[in-house]
Amino acid sequence: MSKLSKPSALNDAKVKTVLNRLHAEADRQLPRLILHYLPKLPGLFLGKGIKWDQTKTEYYNDKYIPIEPDQGEFLYLIARAINAKTIIEFGTSFGISTIYLATAVRDNGGGIVIGTEILHEKVVQARKNIAEAGLETYVDIREGDGLKTLTTLNKTVDLVLIDGWPELALDVLKIIDPFIRPGGIVVSDNVNTFKEPLKDYVDFLQNPANGYRSSTLNLKDGTEFSVKVRRHDEN
Ligand SMILES: C[S@@+](CC[C@H](N)C(=O)[O-])C[C@H]1O[C@@H](n2cnc3c(N)ncnc32)[C@H](O)[C@@H]1O
């Protein structure tokens, strides 16, 4: 059964067809991913999360490791609720999350999803997938390291998805933070899975002194949902 066969907020057959294909391809990689993580699963079951080894990221070069459909629907609906026009995405991979976000931007009347992805092959494929969904007008994928590609932001940001390698999450957020408007939202994937490497990041968002109100939602394996409640330069 296709993942988006249940009623979906994305009222677009073309978009749903592409998403169904991409989610199915990602699901076919699951058995290999489970085998890869098998030795690390006890940590996950004990609530400690999985250790992240940033020297071994080549394993993920052909892996989708996408957000789940429920998270995609959630992102689409949030983006519609706050009328998001500018969305930043750290970690585009093959474009699954980008498609949910770009559909919302289009349905909001236009705007842009600025995605960033460090792997050239993924950027090429993501662009193809996004074009197949008919959404290329609403997407700017910046190829390269998000720590560099996102330094040229010059507009107010409504919504952010943080879904790249965990050890970079806080540095990337700090680049985007000055542009996030009050009422803007940051959604972050995998915060329970990668508890240790994301600790500083989650602590930052959950400390009200930093201008956010934030909570870990039981969506997939922990989705941090953070609302910016004031500008970064106010006390
Ligand atoms: C979990 S995947 C993203 C999945 C995607 N959001 C989706 O739902 O389909 C993380 C991606 O971040 C990319 N990435 C990791 N470090 C990065 C960096 N410094 N700059 C840009 N992309 C990066 C990886 O190559 C990988 O494709």
The ligand as an ORCA input file, in Angstrom:
! r2SCAN-3c Opt
* xyz 0 1
  C      18.663     12.916      6.615
  S      19.170     13.395      5.029
  C      17.971     14.579      4.556
  C      16.647     13.975      4.161
  C      15.701     14.958      3.531
  N      15.420     16.084      4.404
  C      14.397     14.266      3.186
  O      13.469     14.281      4.000
  O      14.334     13.670      2.115
  C      20.535     14.421      5.415
  C      21.221     15.021      4.199
  O      22.047     16.098      4.648
  C      23.151     16.172      3.768
  N      24.204     16.943      4.431
  C      24.978     16.522      5.456
  N      25.832     17.485      5.821
  C      25.579     18.548      5.022
  C      26.147     19.849      4.919
  N      27.153     20.250      5.693
  N      25.623     20.701      4.009
  C      24.607     20.310      3.199
  N      24.049     19.073      3.246
  C      24.526     18.215      4.141
  C      23.512     14.711      3.546
  O      24.287     14.526      2.385
  C      22.130     14.054      3.463
  O      21.704     13.899      2.133
*
